Amino acid sequence: MGAAQLKSDLQKIIERIDNEQLLQTVYDFLKQREDSKEGEFWKSLTDEQKKEIYLWYEESENDENLIAWENLKKKY
């Protein structure tokens, strides 16, 4: 999937969200990434936080650990 398709899909998802708090969280996340230098966020994490991220990534490889998109949308 290219950048143009990602932008289009992201815009569609955002248009469907009515939860202002969720929109603010997404905005803050994206804005922080836009303003920071590449790798800056990763460098700011402790070794323990990095280990947790690696563990979460490993766990995400198992489909049983994933939450269906429809269930996530219902929750938020």
C-alpha positions in Angstrom: 0.0 0.0 0.0 1.5 3.3 -1.0 1.5 6.6 0.8 -1.4 8.0 -1.2 -3.6 5.0 -0.3 -2.6 5.2 3.3 -3.5 8.9 3.5 -6.8 8.2 1.8 -7.7 5.3 4.2 -6.6 7.3 7.2 -8.7 10.3 6.2 -11.8 8.0 5.8 -11.3 6.5 9.2 -10.9 9.9 10.8 -14.0 11.2 9.1 -16.0 8.4 10.8 -14.8 9.1 14.3 -17.1 11.3 16.4 -15.2 10.9 19.7 -13.5 14.2 20.3 -11.1 12.7 22.9 -10.0 10.0 20.5 -9.5 12.5 17.7 -7.4 14.7 20.0 -5.3 11.7 21.0 -4.7 10.8 17.3 -3.9 14.4 16.5 -1.5 14.8 19.4 0.3 11.5 18.4 0.7 12.5 14.8 1.7 16.1 15.6 4.4 14.9 18.0 5.8 12.6 15.4 5.7 15.3 12.8 7.6 17.7 15.0 10.2 15.2 16.2 13.4 14.0 14.5 13.6 10.5 13.2 14.6 8.1 16.0 14.1 10.7 18.7 11.1 8.9 20.3 12.8 5.5 20.4 15.9 7.0 22.0 13.7 8.6 24.7 12.5 5.1 25.9 14.0 3.2 28.7 15.4 -0.3 28.1 12.4 -1.7 29.9 10.0 0.2 27.7 11.8 -1.0 24.6 11.6 -4.6 25.8 7.9 -4.3 26.3 7.4 -3.0 22.8 9.4 -5.9 21.4 7.3 -8.3 23.4 4.0 -6.6 22.2 5.3 -6.9 18.6 6.1 -10.6 19.1 2.6 -11.2 20.6 1.0 -9.3 17.7 2.3 -12.0 15.3 -0.2 -14.4 16.9 -3.6 -13.8 15.4 -5.2 -15.0 18.7 -3.8 -11.9 20.5 -5.3 -9.4 18.1 -8.6 -7.5 18.5 -11.0 -7.4 15.6 -11.3 -3.9 14.0 -15.1 -4.1 14.5 -14.7 -4.7 18.2 -12.2 -1.9 18.6 -14.6 0.5 16.8 -17.4 -0.5 19.1 -15.3 0.2 22.1 -14.3 3.7 21.0 
